Structure formats: structure tokens, C-alpha cells
């Protein structure tokens, strides 16, 4: 078969990859493959495993140990920059899963074939001229490591290739995979770790600065760093999708953070079959590959059920029934299959801007945006309309994902799968916007309250949706389903003993890729699917001078998007974000963690001693405006008043800003710390580079925090406010006092 596989690969490069690269960036418009030769050495299958337990009888699951060492020649050229580069050889080694389903009663007995990797394969590429290639504008942010991680993650679950073998087979269900379950990982603490830090050229032994990296398939999470501690307590929670559990493991590695190369502190691999059987595991695990150390984990296996009645109990269990937050432990999973769009508006182009045409009539044209530019374009003699480059942006609360771009078409077909973890479906909406990538024009939008799914058959809606602010016949076809996360509690005898099966890693410590300050990807491009960036619950506050760890991007991330466009499984891989930036908290400091618990406790203390006024946590004064000339959002933090005291000496407050949904460390802004005061004055100005149409879809996250001393326990959240920026007055700006609340989602403006 190998010569015919080579023909297919050459076709793929020339007919699919080459046009996609050309359209991705104006600097790459002259990109072309001058030679595609995959070589004469075929791929080898070194071993096959067939699963006979824990599988559906209507399917066959095979794991193939594959190895490919090819002396190929793939040459490319970018004529505009006189740049030539290529690939001399490729090596790939890993476990490829093949699923034959559904089995049918007619030849060829198998309806379709699905192929993917359970975990990232080992990939090595011998480049020629890579340095010249990476000097080109638009590519200079890449590196060899990032490119390898991007390619690898395209191959890993939940990305999959599905090939129908019988025309009558409905493969819609295969293209709309429901995860087998959700693994909730409570990453609690460790004990008796090794001290890796040394001082005075090794004469004095110190402690370690431990952090953890947790992997489930290509979903990767990183904990915060605990400084100088051999018994660290993280108390973080992560949620990961599990699509295929036979043969899939939870992998955990601990490292000591260092300025140059991080030291290895131990690892752990747990078979997910064992976790599914037990449903709930709360144990200490001995670390592998090191002389000592153990790790405390609590693992919950959550099944996905289309049961709206069960939702109320789940909401009570995670306390989502009483708060208004969009973030926190998840009660449900939203699965979205983005199929296609029809009759999208055409884009008009002129010397004065762009917009889109709503409809055509014999007597003329009806315009819905930028009408003045249209008439100027009409008289400029420029080409009037063209097909858009559509992409779809989807968001639930602060979590956003993006489809791939389809070039020059008003009838795009995506066939991509996305997932969102949902905190409370009774209060949250799915927002969808179709945009033209080239001109950043909106081609239509729609909003779907998730509560609609609670009353739908099987909690699923499959239809064409009419787009608002678009053409009269513009529609978007989607299938969306909601599944409640249910923890089945098993009745066990008092003397029941269990222990999850711990596996030895197949990679030796010497061969391990230890995270260096290199790059790690943010998330969850695929040929059809995308996972929501799962995130941890943490407690406590961040203080200036100590690095606050956040995600790049749920996936991602990801450079979560094709480098920034595809919203697939790159979102969960750690190759585009810095290793030093951990995954952000599921609840952040909004809903469930320690920071809010501290606030509630202090509110009770205040209630016992005084009568609470309208603003029990105090207020913060902000000036907010958008500068069109600078293309920036400007936020001035003036002052706070009537803050609560964290100790007898008062508080040491400072203000932290994020422009949601971006919670990367690079997107954080912080004021200086005001010592021992409840009425601090800051008068500091901050800016965020963002366009006006984009900023009106964002939310400003403002947290007032207490710094405390280096060893002080009095560190945490004093109050929050979330400011929606969808106001038409944003260009004029305003100055307001905002009430601080526990979760920031119910701010009251005070004149």
C-alpha cells in the first residue's frame, strides 16, 4: 500500500496544506511545495493489541505500536522572501488506536474506521533551512519545539480521522463523539520530597520549589509553584475529558522549579480503568523513579447523563445553585458539533473600509454596516463584493473557542467538535458569532440560553439556526447537547480495600523531556474536534513580587488558535505557553476557593460586630475608556474606600486587573501595594491593546487583594468587580465607584 499512501500524502500537501498556508498570512501568499517525496521506507507496525474487556460489542478496538523512519524529501519555497527550506527525514513512534465501528451484518462488516493517537507520539524532524524560514515576518515567534508540538497535537485525541467504509452508514454519531466521562483531579499535597536546591556551590543543601504537570491524553495542566517546601500543599482541582479509557492513563510528574533547568522530583501513572471502577479514590500514592516522596490525590469519575432532574442535586453539591458566577466546579458538559453555514453575506471592499452586503435586489443593494464606505467604494471603481473567509467564535461565560478558517466561501463546511465545561446551565448562554477573518467583520451572531437544552429531547438540539444581524437567509447548522456530570456513589462494605493500578512510565528519567523555560502549548487545531480548556480550582490570593501562575488557553490552550485560529486540542497541550505559567483555576478567585471562603467568614465576623451597609466590602474607583487612535483600552485605578481589615493592623491592599477571557500572566496588570490602610490611593493607569469591536465583547476583571508580608497568612481577596465593556459610551469614558462583592458578578454602580 505504501506507494499509494505516498500519492495520497502528496495530494494532501499540494491541494489542502499549501492553499491553507497561503491564506493564513499575507507574508505567506507565495508559499508552495516544490517537491514532496515521502520516501521508499514504509511505516512499520511493531505490535498489535486487541481489547476484549470494557468495550462495546458493536466495535473493535486495536492499539498499533507504529514506527516510521523515513528518508523523505519535502522542499518548500516562499518566493516573496527568496526563502527555501525543507525536511530531510521524519521519525514518528507511538501508539495509534484504530476503532472499527459500527459492526454491521453486510460486507465489509465494518461501517467506518476511526484513527487517532492516545497520547502525543515521539516526533523528530530533520529540517533544512529552518533558520531562514523562521526569520520571515509572521513566523518569527515560532521555534522547532513549537512546530513539533503543533504537529504532534494534531494527531492526538480528541482529534481523530474518521473514514466511512459504507455509504449508507450514518457517521454523524462518529463525528459527534460523546466523551466516556470526566475525570476530576484533586491535586492536594505531597510529602517527603527531595531537596534539589543547593547554595554556596553545593556546600549547603536547600529545599525545592515543587510544581506538578498533569496529563490526560493531550490535556495538560500545570499547578502553581510552592516555594521552598518539601511537603507542598496545592489544593487545586482540574477537570479533564476522557474519550477512550481502555489503555489511557493519568500521568503526573513533579518538578523543582529552577532558573535554568527544572529538576525531576518523581512521577506517577494511574490506569483510568481502575478509577472508573472505584468512581472515587482518595489516596496517598508513592512516587516512582525517585528514592522517596508521596502524593495525595482525590480522583472522581463523573459519568455524563442527559438527566435534567439530576442537575439540581449536582448544582447543590458544587454550590452553584446559590451563586451567579460563570466559573467554578462544573455541573455539566456542553458538546457542540459545528457543521456548516449557508448564504453568508458577501464582503464588499473599497478604499475606505469594508463591510458586508445583507441582500441584493434588482433595484440596488441593501447594506447593513458601514454604509458610507459602501457608497464610496461604489464610486471608487474597486471590486465591490467577494466571498468572506468565515470562522466561528463560540463562548460560554469567560470561556471562548474558535473554529478553523474556511477561505473564500459563503457556504463554509467546518465539521468540527467543541466542548465547554458548564458551571450552571440554568443561568449561562452559548454565544456564537460568525466573522470574516480578513476584515474582522461580523457576518452574523446568535445567542442560545442553555436552559433550552434542559427541556429538549435527550437534552440535544440539532437544527439550522437563523443568524441575527446577517442576511435574511443566513443560517448556521449545529448540533448541541448538554450532559450532566454525575458521580455514582457505590455502596461498599466497611472492610472494602481498593488501590488504583499504578503503572511504571515507559520513558526513563534520562530520556525524559524536563520542562525548561522553553515553551509549552496552550491548547486545546484539529481536523474536527476541540476540547475546552479544563482548569483547576485554587485558593488564596496573589501578591506583587511573587509570580502569579495563569493559563495561556482551556485549552486553550493554545496559542490556542491555529497558531491562533484553531480551537482544538492544542488548547490543552503545553507547547505554546511558558512552562512557568500554570493552568488557571476553575473557580479562579470568583466562586468556591479559599479566597471567597475567607471573605464569607469575615462578612460573618463583621455582621456579628456591626451593621452592614450598602457596600460591606468597600468600593473601588475606576476610570475606563477606549482610545481609538491608540487602539487600546485605558483603565485608571484611582482609589479604594472602606475596605475590610485583614488583621488588627488593617490591610495591605493592591488592585489586580485582567481583561477576560485572557488570564495569562502577560495579560495581568497590578498596582503598587499600599501599606496598612483601608482607603488606599493608587492613581495608576494601565492599558490593554485591543480594538473597540473586540473590547465590547470582553469583561474587565478587577480584584482588590491583600498582600501581607512574605510569611504572612493574611494574603487573599478583599473583593471583586466584573465590569462588562459592551457600553456605547466606552469611547467617551466614565469614572465610577464600584461596589466590591465576593464574586464580582453583581456590581452596583455608585454615583
Helices and strands as residue ranges (DSSP letters): H 2-12, I 13-17, H 18-24, G 26-28, E 31-37, E 44-50, E 60-70, E 73-78, G 79-81, E 83-100, E 112-117, E 122-128, H 130-134, H 144-154, E 161-164, H 172-175, E 181-191, E 198-199, E 204-205, E 210-216, E 219-222, E 233-242, E 249-256, E 263-271, H 272-278, E 280-286, E 294-305, H 308-317, E 332-342, E 346-350, E 353-361, E 364-367, H 371-380, E 385-386, E 390-396, E 399-402, E 413-422, E 429-436, E 441-449, H 451-454, G 457-459, E 460-466, E 475-486, E 519-520, E 529-530, G 569-572, E 577-578, H 594-609, E 619-627, E 632-641, E 653-660, G 665-667, E 669-670, E 681-689, H 692-695, E 699-706, E 716-724, G 728-731, E 734-739, E 749-750
